[in-house]
Amino acid sequence: MSSMPSNRRFAKLLVAVLFIGCCAISLIVPIYNHVEPRLFGIPFFYWFQFLWIIVTGMATALAYWLKV
C-alpha cells in the first residue's frame, strides 16, 4: 500500500496529464499546420503555438502551486 495520500497522488497525475498533453499537442503538427483561421491577421500556425506557450506556462504555475 502506498504511503502517499490520495489527493497528492491525484495532483501528481493531474500535472503529468497536463504536461503530456502540452507536449503531445506541440508534436502533432497536422493539428496546427494551417494558415486559416487568422486572428488579427496572424496565421493560425503562429497564434496557436503562442497560445500553447501560455497554456504550458499556466500548467507549470499550477504544478508549482500544487508543490508537485
C-alpha positions in Angstrom: 0.0 0.0 0.0 1.3 3.5 -0.9 2.0 5.9 1.9 1.2 8.9 -0.4 -2.2 10.5 0.3 -4.8 10.1 -2.5 -5.1 13.9 -3.0 -1.3 14.1 -3.5 -1.4 11.2 -6.0 -4.2 13.0 -7.8 -2.2 16.2 -8.0 0.8 14.4 -9.5 -1.4 12.6 -12.0 -3.1 15.9 -13.0 0.2 17.7 -13.6 1.6 14.7 -15.5 -1.5 14.7 -17.8 -1.2 18.4 -18.3 2.4 18.3 -19.3 2.0 15.2 -21.5 -1.0 16.9 -23.2 1.0 20.1 -23.8 3.9 18.1 -25.3 1.6 15.9 -27.4 -0.3 18.9 -28.9 3.0 20.5 -29.9 4.3 17.4 -31.5 1.3 16.6 -33.6 1.9 19.1 -36.4 -1.1 18.4 -38.6 -3.3 19.8 -35.8 -1.9 23.3 -36.3 -0.3 23.3 -39.8 -2.9 25.7 -41.3 -3.0 29.4 -42.3 -6.7 29.9 -41.6 -8.3 31.0 -39.4 -6.4 34.2 -38.9 -6.5 36.1 -35.7 -5.9 39.9 -36.2 -4.2 39.0 -39.4 -1.8 36.4 -37.8 -1.9 32.9 -39.3 -3.3 30.1 -37.2 0.1 28.4 -37.0 1.7 31.3 -35.1 -1.1 32.2 -32.7 -1.8 28.6 -31.9 1.8 28.0 -30.9 1.8 31.2 -28.8 -1.4 30.0 -27.1 0.3 26.8 -26.1 3.2 28.7 -24.7 0.7 30.4 -22.4 -1.1 27.2 -21.5 2.2 25.4 -20.7 3.2 28.3 -18.5 -0.1 28.1 -16.6 0.4 24.3 -16.3 3.9 25.0 -14.9 2.4 27.5 -12.4 -0.2 25.0 -11.4 2.5 22.4 -10.8 4.4 24.9 -8.7 1.3 25.9 -6.8 0.5 22.2 -6.0 4.2 21.7 -5.0 4.4 18.5 -7.1 
